[in-house]
Amino acid sequence: MTEVFLAFRYLFRGKARHISFISVVACLGIMLGVATLIVVISVMNGFDRDLMEKLLRFNYHITIEGAQKEIPASVINKIKKADGVESVSVLLQTQIFGRFNSYIIPLMVRGIDFGNSFERESFYRYVTEEKGKSGFFIGEGLERRFFLKDNLSFYPLEKRLKLKEKKIRGIFRVGLYDIDNNYVICDFSEAKSLSRNYLVFIGVRVKDPFKVKRVKNKLKELTREGFIVNTWIESNGALFSALKLEKVTMFIILSLIIVVASFNIFATLTVKVVEKTKDIGILKSLGFSSRHIVRIFSLQGIILGIIGVILGVGIGLFLCFLLKEYHFIHLPQEIYYIDYLPVMVNIKDVILISLVGVFLSFFSSIFPAVRASCLNPSEALRYE
């Protein structure tokens, strides 16, 4: 307690007022660094969460592709009974070449069994407009890009290209650029009639998407050879790896703010050592060891760090709350999939940022503390 008392006294009661001002500046630097890190990492967590939710809601957690165009009913029944499986659907995928005036663009066609109530409800949550009972559902991005209204002209995936036309059944919006601009959705039977070149696969949704690897291993045993089983994590591995790398990079770059602030702590304590030379000599002559002196000055750095971290965490969480509730920062929806900054505060990230702030504060106080402990009491008191 003696070391703590002296640390507080030396830190906030200097002979010169500018010493206390330097302490305040050091605290503000730590505070700003911590607050900035919390806000930026929380916004990146929000983007990751929203992107993951959209991918999981539209895409299937596990896809099973077969070499044949027809999948035996026995295989489907086995998959339905597997532990952890929530729903099973048979889907069809092919490709067409959309013709838009002088442009010809490849489009992916997904055939869904609209007779399956679960699949119908899962897809219809994205439908923004329905015009009829047959034809193509096209993405909102595709509709806006080429000003489509009633019909879609296209070439089926055949050796001899022959221009065809189908009615536009409705518009959907998932919120992912690739899907909204490159996908066409229709009934399973309609998709099958477009071309002889198509792929039939099984889409599986599981109860816990993050334990999908365990379910995949079970399904591989059930389906045996002749089927390829892929999870949503494997299909989007490159995307999530890039997002993770971006998050780590931003954390390292923004941590430099705290590193710069820790230099203020170093400067503050260096000046404190010079200012308190006589006090150090008196303490040593009274019996304080070098270890006690190191504790007094290193505690000053830790105290500055803790105060800055507490203020930074408070301000950072408050800003995250404002961003989450009021959406006062708007994003261009044409570029991003949402028009506001998504925020998700992760307690583990807040704790990690706080520990980094305190550690850097402590680290910057070691050299001044060791220097203070090396002072000779007779030399310190000679000119006093």
C-alpha positions as CSV (number, residue, x, y, z in Angstrom):
1,M,0.0,0.0,0.0
2,T,2.9,2.3,0.6
3,E,4.1,2.0,-2.9
4,V,0.6,2.6,-4.3
5,F,0.2,5.7,-2.1
6,L,3.5,7.1,-3.3
7,A,2.8,6.3,-6.9
8,F,-0.5,8.2,-6.8
9,R,1.2,11.1,-4.9
10,Y,4.1,11.4,-7.4
11,L,1.8,11.0,-10.4
12,F,-0.8,13.7,-9.7
13,R,1.1,16.1,-7.4
14,G,4.2,17.2,-9.2
15,K,6.2,20.3,-8.3
16,A,5.4,21.8,-11.6
17,R,1.9,21.8,-13.0
18,H,3.1,20.8,-16.5
19,I,4.0,17.4,-15.0
20,S,0.4,16.6,-14.2
21,F,-0.6,17.9,-17.6
22,I,1.7,15.4,-19.3
23,S,0.1,12.7,-17.2
24,V,-3.3,13.8,-18.5
25,V,-2.1,13.8,-22.1
26,A,-0.7,10.2,-21.6
27,C,-4.1,9.1,-20.3
28,L,-5.9,10.7,-23.2
29,G,-3.6,9.0,-25.7
30,I,-4.4,5.5,-24.2
31,M,-8.1,6.4,-24.0
32,L,-8.3,7.4,-27.7
33,G,-6.4,4.4,-28.8
34,V,-8.5,1.9,-26.9
35,A,-11.8,3.7,-27.9
36,T,-10.8,3.7,-31.6
37,L,-9.8,0.0,-31.5
38,I,-13.1,-1.0,-29.8
39,V,-15.2,0.9,-32.4
40,V,-13.3,-0.3,-35.4
41,I,-13.1,-4.0,-34.3
42,S,-16.8,-3.9,-33.4
43,V,-17.8,-2.5,-36.8
44,M,-15.7,-5.2,-38.5
45,N,-17.4,-7.9,-36.3
46,G,-20.7,-6.5,-37.4
47,F,-19.8,-6.8,-41.1
48,D,-18.6,-10.3,-40.5
49,R,-21.8,-11.3,-38.7
50,D,-24.2,-9.8,-41.2
51,L,-22.3,-11.3,-44.1
52,M,-22.3,-14.7,-42.4
53,E,-26.0,-14.5,-41.6
54,K,-26.9,-13.7,-45.2
55,L,-24.7,-16.5,-46.5
56,L,-26.2,-19.0,-44.1
57,R,-29.8,-18.0,-44.8
58,F,-29.5,-18.2,-48.6
59,N,-27.0,-21.0,-49.1
60,Y,-27.1,-24.5,-47.7
61,H,-24.9,-25.5,-44.8
62,I,-23.9,-28.7,-46.7
63,T,-24.1,-29.5,-50.4
64,I,-23.9,-33.1,-51.7
65,E,-23.2,-33.5,-55.4
66,G,-23.6,-36.8,-57.2
67,A,-22.1,-38.0,-60.5
68,Q,-25.6,-38.9,-61.8
69,K,-28.4,-36.6,-62.8
70,E,-30.8,-38.3,-60.5
71,I,-30.2,-38.9,-56.8
72,P,-31.7,-42.1,-55.3
73,A,-34.5,-41.7,-52.8
74,S,-32.8,-44.1,-50.4
75,V,-29.8,-41.7,-50.2
76,I,-32.1,-38.8,-49.4
77,N,-33.9,-40.7,-46.7
78,K,-30.6,-41.7,-45.1
79,I,-29.6,-38.0,-45.0
80,K,-32.9,-36.9,-43.5
81,K,-32.5,-39.4,-40.6
82,A,-28.9,-38.3,-39.8
83,D,-28.2,-36.7,-36.4
84,G,-28.0,-32.9,-36.5
85,V,-29.8,-32.5,-39.9
86,E,-32.7,-30.0,-39.9
87,S,-33.9,-30.1,-43.5
88,V,-33.0,-31.7,-46.8
89,S,-33.8,-30.4,-50.3
90,V,-33.1,-31.6,-53.8
91,L,-31.9,-28.7,-56.0
92,L,-30.9,-28.2,-59.6
93,Q,-28.3,-25.9,-61.0
94,T,-27.6,-24.9,-64.6
95,Q,-26.5,-21.9,-66.5
96,I,-28.0,-19.6,-69.1
97,F,-26.6,-16.7,-71.1
98,G,-28.8,-13.6,-70.6
99,R,-29.1,-11.3,-73.5
100,F,-29.5,-7.6,-72.7
101,N,-29.4,-5.6,-76.0
102,S,-25.8,-6.0,-77.1
103,Y,-24.6,-7.6,-73.9
104,I,-24.5,-11.4,-73.3
105,I,-23.9,-12.3,-69.6
106,P,-23.7,-15.8,-68.0
107,L,-26.2,-16.3,-65.2
108,M,-26.6,-19.1,-62.7
109,V,-30.0,-20.8,-62.5
110,R,-31.1,-22.5,-59.3
111,G,-34.1,-24.7,-59.4
112,I,-36.0,-25.0,-56.2
113,D,-38.9,-27.3,-55.3
114,F,-41.6,-24.7,-54.5
115,G,-43.9,-27.5,-53.6
116,N,-41.8,-28.0,-50.5
117,S,-43.3,-25.5,-48.0
118,F,-40.0,-25.1,-46.0
119,E,-38.0,-24.3,-49.2
120,R,-40.7,-21.9,-50.4
121,E,-40.9,-20.0,-47.1
122,S,-37.1,-19.9,-46.9
123,F,-36.8,-18.3,-50.3
124,Y,-39.9,-16.0,-50.2
125,R,-38.3,-14.1,-47.3
126,Y,-36.1,-12.5,-49.9
127,V,-38.8,-11.8,-52.5
128,T,-39.6,-8.1,-52.8
129,E,-42.1,-8.3,-55.6
130,E,-44.1,-11.2,-57.3
131,K,-45.6,-10.7,-60.7
132,G,-46.9,-14.1,-61.6
133,K,-47.0,-17.9,-60.9
134,S,-44.3,-19.1,-63.4
135,G,-41.1,-17.9,-64.9
136,F,-37.9,-16.5,-63.3
137,F,-37.2,-14.7,-60.1
138,I,-34.4,-12.3,-60.8
139,G,-32.1,-10.5,-58.5
140,E,-32.8,-6.8,-57.7
141,G,-29.3,-5.9,-58.9
142,L,-29.8,-7.6,-62.2
143,E,-33.2,-5.8,-62.7
144,R,-31.7,-2.4,-61.9
145,R,-28.6,-2.9,-64.0
146,F,-30.5,-3.7,-67.2
147,F,-33.9,-2.1,-66.5
148,L,-35.8,-5.4,-66.8
149,K,-39.6,-5.4,-66.6
150,D,-41.6,-8.3,-67.8
151,N,-39.4,-10.8,-69.8
152,L,-35.9,-12.2,-69.8
153,S,-34.2,-13.2,-73.0
154,F,-31.6,-15.8,-72.8
155,Y,-29.6,-18.7,-74.5
156,P,-29.8,-22.1,-72.8
157,L,-26.7,-24.1,-72.1
158,E,-26.7,-26.0,-75.4
159,K,-24.4,-26.6,-78.3
160,R,-26.7,-24.8,-80.6
161,L,-27.6,-21.5,-79.1
162,K,-31.2,-20.6,-79.6
163,L,-32.7,-17.4,-78.2
164,K,-35.6,-18.0,-75.7
165,E,-37.7,-15.9,-73.5
166,K,-39.4,-16.3,-70.2
167,K,-41.6,-14.2,-68.0
168,I,-40.1,-12.5,-65.0
169,R,-42.0,-14.0,-62.1
170,G,-40.7,-11.7,-59.4
171,I,-37.8,-9.8,-57.8
172,F,-35.6,-11.0,-54.9
173,R,-33.0,-9.3,-52.8
174,V,-30.5,-11.3,-50.6
175,G,-28.1,-8.4,-50.0
176,L,-25.1,-10.2,-51.5
177,Y,-23.8,-8.6,-54.7
178,D,-22.9,-11.9,-56.5
179,I,-26.3,-13.4,-55.8
180,D,-28.4,-10.3,-56.5
181,N,-26.6,-9.7,-59.8
182,N,-25.8,-13.2,-61.2
183,Y,-28.5,-15.6,-60.0
184,V,-31.9,-16.6,-61.4
185,I,-34.3,-18.7,-59.3
186,C,-37.2,-20.8,-60.7
187,D,-39.2,-23.9,-60.0
188,F,-37.3,-27.2,-60.2
189,S,-39.3,-28.5,-63.2
190,E,-38.8,-25.3,-65.1
191,A,-35.0,-25.3,-64.5
192,K,-34.9,-28.9,-65.7
193,S,-36.6,-28.1,-68.9
194,L,-34.1,-25.3,-69.8
195,S,-31.3,-27.6,-70.9
196,R,-30.0,-31.2,-70.7
197,N,-26.9,-29.9,-69.1
198,Y,-27.6,-29.5,-65.4
199,L,-26.4,-30.6,-62.0
200,V,-28.7,-32.0,-59.3
201,F,-27.5,-31.8,-55.8
202,I,-28.8,-32.1,-52.2
203,G,-28.9,-29.0,-50.0
204,V,-28.8,-29.8,-46.3
205,R,-29.4,-27.4,-43.4
206,V,-28.1,-28.4,-40.0
207,K,-29.2,-27.4,-36.5
208,D,-25.9,-25.8,-35.6
209,P,-24.0,-24.4,-38.6
210,F,-20.8,-24.1,-36.6
211,K,-20.7,-27.8,-35.9
212,V,-21.1,-28.7,-39.6
213,K,-17.9,-30.6,-39.9
214,R,-19.2,-33.3,-37.5
215,V,-22.4,-33.7,-39.6
216,K,-20.3,-33.8,-42.8
217,N,-18.3,-36.7,-41.6
218,K,-21.5,-38.6,-40.8
219,L,-23.0,-37.9,-44.2
220,K,-19.8,-39.0,-46.0
221,E,-20.2,-42.4,-44.3
222,L,-23.8,-42.6,-45.3
223,T,-23.4,-41.6,-48.9
224,R,-20.1,-43.5,-49.4
225,E,-18.4,-43.2,-52.9
226,G,-19.9,-41.3,-55.8
227,F,-20.8,-38.2,-53.9
228,I,-18.9,-35.0,-53.1
229,V,-19.8,-33.4,-49.7
230,N,-18.9,-29.7,-49.1
231,T,-19.7,-27.4,-46.2
232,W,-20.5,-23.7,-46.2
233,I,-17.2,-23.0,-44.4
234,E,-15.2,-24.8,-47.1
235,S,-17.1,-23.0,-50.0
236,N,-16.4,-19.6,-48.5
237,G,-13.0,-20.3,-46.9
238,A,-11.1,-17.7,-49.0
239,L,-13.6,-15.0,-48.1
240,F,-13.6,-15.6,-44.3
241,S,-9.8,-16.0,-44.4
242,A,-9.5,-12.6,-46.0
243,L,-11.9,-11.0,-43.5
244,K,-9.9,-12.5,-40.6
245,L,-6.6,-11.3,-42.0
246,E,-8.1,-7.8,-42.4
247,K,-9.3,-7.8,-38.8
248,V,-5.9,-8.8,-37.5
249,T,-4.2,-6.2,-39.7
250,M,-6.5,-3.4,-38.5
251,F,-5.9,-4.5,-34.9
252,I,-2.1,-4.3,-35.3
253,I,-2.2,-0.9,-37.2
254,L,-4.6,0.8,-34.7
255,S,-2.6,-0.6,-31.7
256,L,0.1,1.8,-32.9
257,I,-2.0,4.6,-31.4
258,I,-1.6,3.0,-28.0
259,V,2.1,2.5,-28.6
260,V,2.5,6.2,-29.4
261,A,0.5,7.0,-26.3
262,S,2.8,4.8,-24.2
263,F,5.7,7.0,-25.2
264,N,4.0,9.8,-23.4
265,I,4.0,7.6,-20.3
266,F,7.7,7.0,-20.8
267,A,8.4,10.7,-21.1
268,T,6.2,11.4,-18.1
269,L,8.0,9.0,-15.8
270,T,11.4,10.0,-17.1
271,V,10.6,13.6,-16.0
272,K,9.2,12.3,-12.7
273,V,12.5,10.5,-12.0
274,V,14.4,13.8,-12.5
275,E,11.9,15.7,-10.4
276,K,11.9,13.2,-7.5
277,T,15.6,12.7,-7.3
278,K,15.7,14.0,-3.7
279,D,12.7,12.0,-2.7
280,I,14.3,8.8,-4.1
281,G,17.4,9.6,-2.1
282,I,15.4,10.1,1.1
283,L,13.4,6.9,0.6
284,K,16.5,4.9,0.0
285,S,18.2,6.4,3.1
286,L,15.0,5.4,5.1
287,G,15.5,1.8,4.0
288,F,13.6,1.5,0.7
289,S,15.2,-1.1,-1.5
290,S,15.7,-0.8,-5.3
291,R,12.8,-3.2,-5.7
292,H,10.5,-0.8,-3.8
293,I,11.6,2.1,-6.0
294,V,10.9,0.0,-9.2
295,R,7.4,-0.8,-7.9
296,I,6.6,2.9,-7.2
297,F,7.5,4.1,-10.7
298,S,6.1,1.1,-12.6
299,L,2.9,1.4,-10.7
300,Q,2.6,5.0,-12.0
301,G,2.7,3.6,-15.6
302,I,0.1,0.9,-14.7
303,I,-2.2,3.5,-13.1
304,L,-2.0,5.8,-16.1
305,G,-2.7,2.8,-18.4
306,I,-5.7,1.5,-16.3
307,I,-7.3,5.0,-16.1
308,G,-6.8,5.5,-19.9
309,V,-8.2,2.0,-20.6
310,I,-11.3,2.4,-18.4
311,L,-12.1,5.8,-20.0
312,G,-11.4,4.3,-23.5
313,V,-13.6,1.3,-22.9
314,G,-16.4,3.5,-21.7
315,I,-16.2,5.9,-24.7
316,G,-15.8,3.1,-27.2
317,L,-18.8,1.2,-25.9
318,F,-20.9,4.4,-25.8
319,L,-20.0,5.1,-29.5
320,C,-20.8,1.5,-30.4
321,F,-24.2,2.0,-28.8
322,L,-24.9,5.2,-30.7
323,L,-23.8,3.6,-34.0
324,K,-26.0,0.5,-33.4
325,E,-29.1,2.4,-32.3
326,Y,-29.2,5.6,-34.4
327,H,-27.3,4.7,-37.7
328,F,-26.1,8.3,-38.1
329,I,-23.3,7.2,-40.5
330,H,-24.8,6.1,-43.8
331,L,-23.1,4.0,-46.5
332,P,-23.8,3.9,-50.2
333,Q,-26.1,0.9,-50.7
334,E,-25.0,0.4,-54.3
335,I,-21.5,-0.4,-53.0
336,Y,-22.2,-2.1,-49.7
337,Y,-25.0,-4.6,-49.0
338,I,-26.4,-2.4,-46.2
339,D,-26.8,1.4,-45.8
340,Y,-25.5,1.8,-42.2
341,L,-22.5,0.6,-40.1
342,P,-23.3,-2.7,-38.4
343,V,-21.9,-3.1,-34.9
344,M,-21.3,-6.2,-32.8
345,V,-19.4,-5.8,-29.6
346,N,-17.4,-8.9,-28.6
347,I,-16.4,-9.0,-24.9
348,K,-13.3,-11.1,-25.7
349,D,-12.1,-8.3,-28.1
350,V,-12.7,-5.6,-25.5
351,I,-10.8,-7.6,-22.8
352,L,-7.9,-8.2,-25.3
353,I,-7.7,-4.5,-26.2
354,S,-7.8,-3.5,-22.5
355,L,-4.9,-6.0,-21.7
356,V,-2.9,-4.6,-24.6
357,G,-3.3,-1.1,-23.3
358,V,-2.3,-1.9,-19.7
359,F,0.6,-4.1,-20.9
360,L,2.1,-1.3,-23.1
361,S,1.7,1.2,-20.3
362,F,3.5,-1.1,-17.9
363,F,6.2,-1.9,-20.5
364,S,6.9,1.8,-21.1
365,S,7.4,2.4,-17.4
366,I,10.0,-0.3,-16.9
367,F,13.1,1.8,-18.1
368,P,12.3,4.9,-16.0
369,A,11.6,2.7,-13.0
370,V,14.9,0.8,-13.3
371,R,16.7,4.1,-13.8
372,A,15.2,5.5,-10.6
373,S,16.1,2.4,-8.6
374,C,19.8,2.8,-9.7
375,L,20.2,6.2,-8.1
376,N,22.7,6.4,-5.3
377,P,21.1,8.0,-2.2
378,S,24.3,10.0,-1.4
379,E,24.5,11.3,-4.9
380,A,20.7,12.1,-4.9
381,L,21.0,14.2,-1.7
382,R,24.4,15.8,-2.3
383,Y,23.1,19.0,-3.8
384,E,19.8,19.2,-1.8
